[in-house]
Amino acid sequence: MRPNAPTTVRVWIFFLGLAAWVLAAALALSGRLLAAAAVATFAFGADAAGRTWSRRSPVPMPYSMRWLLELPRGPHSPHRLLQVLRPVPGERVLEVGPGIGVHALPVARALQPGGILDVIDIQREMIDELVRRATAVSLANVVPALGDARKLPYPDRCFDAAYLIGVLGEIPDPLAALREIRRVLKPGGRLIVCELLLDPDFVPLTVLREMAGCAGLLFERSDGPRFAYSAVLRTARTRQALGNL
């Protein structure tokens, strides 16, 4: 599903709500409690509306809002992802929904020599921007694809690892996407799912664990607080175990 004008409106509603929360906090600190309460009520309503809209009609972030991906990522920074993912030179890794490549380029560099990073996104503009950035820094091991996470164009058991950064909730059928990722991961392959509560498409850790079990993925651990977690999932190590899931 491609983003459209209503999607851009949804993104701006989110940021209006965020700005309102900041203003409410400033008003409260200055002692204007009545005004702070009024602004906080608006912020709560905007946040609730945005999250309800996102759950009912999930779509990816529009290309026009790509500048948001350049903002500091805190617990989901590229450096932190490398610590959790632990890419090994020579591995083949998949990123679903890479956007403009904020995380993809550091991961691709860590996979050298001999490793490959496949990236797949539903928006051609994002893929084109990522390819331009990879070319600019002489990274030749990024392999782009235009496609849907619910039907990955890769053979079974071909990836050592995969990761999604704030993407799972944007997919209309996240369970189907997790099943597809399990299919393309090698036995024992790892999947990193990073989610942040500020994101209107946030997937709670409890929901992720339930979906992972239904998709045949094993929950290994979660790093960070529940409102900004990085979950590590794995496929079973043997075909027999896979058949029992």
N, C-alpha and C positions, 0 to 999 in steps of 0.2 A: 504494500500500500504506500503510495507516494504522498508527501506532504502537500497541503493546499493552503489557500488563504485562511480558512478557519483554524488551521494548525498554527499559523503565525500569530493569530489572535490569542490562541491558547497560551503560547509562550509568553506573550506580553502580559496576559492576565497573571501568570506566575510571577513575573518580575514586579508587577505592580503590587502584588501581595507581599512579596519579599521587601520591597521598599517601604510598604506600610508598616511591616513589623519593625523595621529599623526606626522609622519615625515614631512609632508608638513607644519604643524603648527610650528614645531621646526625650520625648514629652514626659514620660514617667520620671526620668532622672531629673528633669527640671522642675518637678513638682506639679505639673499640669495633669493631674490624674484623670479628670473627667475627659479631657481631650484625648489622652492616651487610651482610655477605655474605648472611646468611639472609633479611633483609628484601628485599634486592635480588633474590634468587632468586624470592621471592613476587611482587615487582613485575613482573619479566620475564614470569613465567607469566601474570599477570593481563592484562598488555598483549598478549601473544601470543594469549591466548584471546579477548579482546575484538576484536582485529583479524580473527582468523579468522572469528568469528561475524558480524562486519559484512560481510566479503567474501561469505560464503555467503548471508546474508539481509539485504541493505541496506534500511534504513527511515529515515524522517526523525526528527529529534529530537522527542520527545513534547512537547506543549504544557506539560505539568506541569514540564518542565525549562527553560522559556523564560528563567528568570532567568540562565541561563548566557550567553545572548546579550548581556547587559548588561556582562559582564566586559570589561576592556580587550582590544582586538584586535591590538595591536602593529602588525606590518607590514600587517595587513589592516583597519586602522582606517578609518572613513568618510573621514577626511581623506586617507589614503593612496590609497583607492579613487578619489577624485575626481582625484587626480594622475595615476593610470594610465588611468582611463576618459576623462577630459577631456570631460565633457558640455558640449554647446553649447546655449544657449537656443534653443528652437524644435524641438529634436530629439525623436524618439519613441524611448524606451529601454525595454527589458524586463529585469526582475529575476526570475529563477527561484528559488523557495524563499526569499522575503524574510523569513520568520519574523515577528517583531514590528516590523520596520521600522527596525532600527538603521542600515542603510545606505540604505534607501529614502528616508527623509525628507530627508537632505542632498542626495541625487541629484535628487529631485523639485524641491527648492528651486533647485538649480543650473540646472535646465532652464527655469526661468521667465525671461522671459515666453514664453508660446506653446508650451512643450514639454510632453510627457506622459510619465509613467512608468507603464507597465503592470507589475503584479506578479501572479504566479501561484503558488499554493501548494496542496498537496494537503490541507492541514488548515484547515478552516473557522475553528477557534479562532484560529489565527495570523492569518488574513486579517482577522477581526473586530477583533482587537487592533490590527493595523496601521491599519485604517480609523479606529478611535477616536483613535489617536495623531495621525494626519494631520489629523483634524478639530480636535483640540485646539490645533494650531499653525496652523490656517487654511490648510492646503495642499489645494487643490481639484484639483490635476492628477495625483493618484494614482488609477489605474483598476485596481481589484482583480478577480481572477478565481480561481475555485476549479477546479483541474484538474491534470492529469498532464503532467509535462515530456515524456513520451514521445509525447504527442499534443496539441500545443499548439492552442488554439482561435483561431488567428489566420491571416489570409490570407498568401500568399507575399509576400516582399520588402516588408514593411511597417515594419520597425524599422531605425533607424540604428545601434543598438548594443544589446548585451545583456551581462549579467554574472551569475555564480554565485559565492557566497562560501561555501566549505566545503560545497557541496551536491552536486556531481557524484557523489561516491562513495556518496551516500545513495539514488541512483536505481537501481532494479533493472537497468535496461538503459541505462547511460550513453551508449553509442554511439548508440542510438536518439534519446536526448535531444539529443545534439550534431547529429545529422542534422536534427532538427526545428528546432533553433535556426538552423542554416544556412538552412533553407528560409524562415524568417520574416525573416531579415536581408536588407537591401538589398545589391546588388552593392557590394563594398568595405566592407560593414558590419563592425564590430569586435565581438569577444566577449572578455570578460575572465573568466578562471577563476582563482580564488584558492584555494590549498590550504595546510594547515598540518600538519606531521608529527604533532603531538600529537593530531590528530583521528584516531580509530580508522578512519574512512572515507577516510583520506588517499589521494589519487591521485598517484603519483609523476609527475614531469615527463616522464620517458621514456614512460610509459604514456599520458599525455595527448597527447603529440605523435603517437604511433602512432594513437590513436583519432581525433584531429583529422584526420589524413590520410585515414583511412577514411571520415570523415564529409564530406569535401570542403572542409575548412577549412585555410587556410594559416597556418602558424606564423610569427609576426612577430618576437616577442622574449619574453624572460622577465625580470621584475624581481625582485630579492631573491634570497636563497639558495635552494637546491633544497628545503630543509626548510620554507620559508615563502615560496613563490613566488607571483607574479601573472603569469600568462601572457596575452599578447595574441595573439589569433587573428583572422583576417579571412576574409571570403568573397572569391571571385574578383570582379574588377571588371566582367567582361563575361559575357554569357550563353554565348558560345562557350567561354570558359575554364571556366565552370561545367560545361558538357557534357563537357569533357575530363577532369574529375576523377573 
